[in-house]
Amino acid sequence: MTDSKYFTTTKKGEIFELKSELNSDKKEKKKEAVKKDCEDSNPLIRALAVRTMGCIRVDKITEYLCEPLRKCLKDEDPYVRKTAAVCVAKLYDISASMVEDQGFLDQLKDLLSDSNPMVVANAVEALSEINEASVSGQPLVEMNAPTINKLLTALNECTEWGQVFILDALSNYSPRDAREAHSICERITPRLAHANAAVVLSAVKVLMKLMEMLSDDTELVNTLSRKLAPPLVTLLSAEPEVQYVALRNINLVVQKRPDILKHEMKVFFVKYNDPIYVKLEKLDIMIRLASQANIAQVLGELKEYATEVDVDFVRKAVRAIGRCAIKVEPSAERCVSTLLELIQTKVNYVVQEAIVVIKDIFRKYPNKYESIISTLCENLDTLDEPEARASMVWIVGEYAERIDNADELLDSFLEGFYDENAQVQLQLLTAVVKLFLKRPADTQELVQHVLSLATQDSDNPDLR
Amino acid sequence: MIGGLFVYNHKGEVLISRVYRDDIGRNAVDAFRVNVIHARQQVRSPVTNIARTSFFHIKRANIWLAAVTKQNVNAAMVFEFLLKIIDVMQSYFGKISEENIKNNFVLIYELLDEILDFGYPQNSDTGVLKTFITQQGIKSASKEEQAQITSQVTGQIGWRREGIKYRRNELFLDVLEYVNLLMSPQGQVLSAHVAGKVVMKSYLSGMPECKFGINDKIVMEAKGKGNGGLSGNTDSDPARSGKPVVVIDDCQFHQCVKLSKFETEHSISFIPPDGEFELMRYRTTKDISLPFRVIPLVREVGRTKMEVKVVLKSNFKPSLLGQKIEVKIPTPLNTSGVQLICLKGKAKYKASENAIVWKIKRMAGMKETQLSAEIELLETDTKKKWTRPPISMGFEVPFAPSGFKVRYLKVFEPKLNYSDHDVIKWVRYIGRSGLYETRC
């Protein structure tokens, strides 16, 4: 891990000497070598020494690092201090006990009040990681109100990564009351206008958490909700990988507070050139945001998507049409007609997916769309996926009284009984019995046939 | 935090490998290569999980950049950071390519040391990094210079150093907008938005405070109300009084802009970095003037012929010229030949892209032109209908389609003796096509 560090450049030439001196056996020499570089007049060299020190993971050397590290944590130059903060985290990784015994945790805590924001940011990150890794499971350093105040002050002046560290640390803090939550919200909302997507998302995370505490004050919650929508939408114009992360987060936001984005359906329409992972996530969110107001647009789009090239995407689009029908009742009629059109295209996986979805629609709205059953039966032969076959069987069984040749259809299924998937076999059993209950006279043989197939020759205990 | 960073070329060979944490083993490098780079299917997700280790990757120009971690890390930060690394590398040695990376690997390792200490991202601002990580060996700097460098890296104004001097104080503002459109075959706008950015090139002495004013609706309304109160005129709607406004849905600023001031008074004030930088990004969806309108007409004659007619209308002031206009009309995969007639520009059928590409060098506003094509198809027996991809357009126009206008940029440098009037200011507007598509 440390091999790549020792390249010769004039700046790092000094480190080569350090390494050679450390490899010597004389204890005194080792101590001196480490001390010398940490006391160099050039702050760049001092910082480099601290950084390199932390990467040397040899037990014998580690004890000698403590004194210089302690000095560097109090160094006058902020660059050295910030590097030293990270070094404490490195030391914790090597030997947690040493960090705790030597009082470095307290020194790190002091750095949280440092005048330089970058030092504060690094100290926060080091402390967060130490807290997470702590063996006892309890956080070793508690966050309290004055600390939070210092962090918020540093927030304004840090680099973008420092802001991400501080916001993430804030998301672990629970404010005492609504007033404190409110004041933290005020100080964080400007971050939503930052160019770095990670800063925006971390700010959203903290705000969502704080909004829980403020749920009594509906006016405030509404203002915050309105402020959250535009930055989330802007994130979707970023690079595709960042879009993907943003979409996954937006999915959660929409599940918790659907009204934040309820007017922004258009933004989630899939573009032809989006990578497949972005398309799938956008589709998911579209379904969550579907409502009576925008269902016409959504259905139009879903129909377009069902004619695309990628198989997974098309299936998901067809399934989405079904979910919309179930979610938004007045639109069910239109959804069903769209699905019928798609079945007419005779594209194999589209037809199969459509049948599965139509079964779900029948279950939700019984006795409403039976006119289409004849169309469905025409496509029986093309079904080869178990889920589609099982759905078809269920439909036949459920609406047996409307289908004249229901017994013939089920018979054709029974011919290949043993080749069928267990799911389909179970459905067949149920369907035949339903048929028997509705038309006892004609179907007696059928029932006996299926029962014998199921009990005598089958291995599946559920079936028997 | 980030446990390791790997850079691979398109064949999967490792160019750069840097591991920061012990829990990332040697086999992580190979795991990524086998499971992602050499996987048979196309990439389904930028995040891959193999054996409890997460691999975040981006692929640009045949180079794969992967960050590895076993901890629960902030995903957005990792991706933004990977994009930043690409920016920094491009700023140092130009194009990202296997050759450039191999030639500069010492520099890259130094950079990775500095900007990703123990897996925590540190200050990655290119201007600052260049002051102390140089491609030649560093000359020994004096004590003041060293202190200056460190204070700049960690400082509040970490993006500009003191003591800059220019004889001619100048600044250039480029307003670059990308118009994105999705139009239905019937001419209805399904979705349209403009993503714009303001790039500033500043050659100013000292540490000047700048204030930037635009015709943003919120600001104009506030001004209108103020003036209305004074003159007794109750008409405070700027649109009615004749001044055009732009309604900005959302905007994001460079880290030098004082965000708290923007939140309270909606004013954009900042101390700019020296040279070129992106000041702000914004997005608008209302009142966009679409520079071009594409009207497609597709007719299928039997199974062997297709007639396509495309009318292109330009919708802006006649005195302005649109440039680099390109209309791409997709054709079916079983096309055997195409006959083209176009009144303006040049049109060619490109079999490799399955499209007719129609290029027009220049077109003035309020003009109309058209292209007709007869496409001959080979007989096929596949029943699958050709899904018509949308017609896409490319262009460049010398105005901002969103209506964005720069009202002022004032410069205050109290310590040096030049005032706002002494600064030479240039503004230009460039509107480009983003994803400008019409379904057909």
Interface residues (C-beta under 8 A of the other chain):
Chain A: M1 S4 K5 F7 T9 T10 K11 S41 N42 P43 L44 A47 R51 G54 D77 P78 Y79 V80 K82 T83 V86 A89 K90 D93 N116 P117 M118 V119 N122 E125 A126 E129 E132 N156 E157 T159 E160 W161 V164 F165 D168 T189 P190 R191 A193 H194 A195 N196 A197 A198 V200 L201 S202 P230 P231 V233 T234 S237 E239 P240 E241 V242 Y244 V245 A246 R248 N249 K266 V267 F269 K271 Y272 N273 P275 I276 Y277 Q297 E304 T307 E308 V309 T345 K346 V347
Chain B: M1 S17 R18 V19 Y20 R21 D22 Q42 V43 R44 S45 P46 V47 F56 I58 Q71 N74 A75 A76 M77 F79 E80 F81 L82 L83 V106 Y109 E110 D113 D117 F118 Y120 P121 Q122 N123 S124 D125 F132 G137 I138 K143 Q146 A147 I149 T150 S151 V153 T154 G155 Q156 G158 L182 L190 S191 H193 A195 D249 D250 C251 Q252 F253 H254 Q255 L259 S260 F262 E263 E278 R281 R283 K383 K384 K385 T387 P389 P390 L435 E437 R439
